[in-house]
Amino acid sequence: MKPTTKNDRPVNLDLSTIKLPLAAITSISHRISGVIMFAGIGILLWMLELSLSSEAGFNRLHELLTSPLVTFVVWGVLSALAYHLIAGVKHLLMDAGIGETKEGAPRGATIVIIASLITILALGVWLWV
């Protein structure tokens, strides 16, 4: 049986043409950073276990951390953790009723991005210097 209402809504399946607001982008990034953390915390726990297993394990981890690739992976996991933490604090503030207005959403998203960039750059300097 054919529906009685006419569906004239536009269908846009090209995701590259959809302009998301900044608050939506930070929300999606918060979810992505959670997935990265889920995988990355396993790596960090393995490194902790290796460093605490014996003196030879500690020395092996020290050798691994001199590799730029391993340092980059650790920086990526720590960056995801930092972003997720900062965005999570924003969500907690929104749960308390702060910044959940139409004007507050882009302002909060901007603060999250700026604070995250500063923290991520500081983590990079800490790891590589």
Secondary structure as GFF3:
##gff-version 3
##sequence-region A 1 129
A	DSSP	three_ten_helix	15	17	.	.	.	ID=ss1
A	DSSP	alpha_helix	22	53	.	.	.	ID=ss2
A	DSSP	alpha_helix	55	65	.	.	.	ID=ss3
A	DSSP	alpha_helix	68	95	.	.	.	ID=ss4
A	DSSP	alpha_helix	104	128	.	.	.	ID=ss5
###
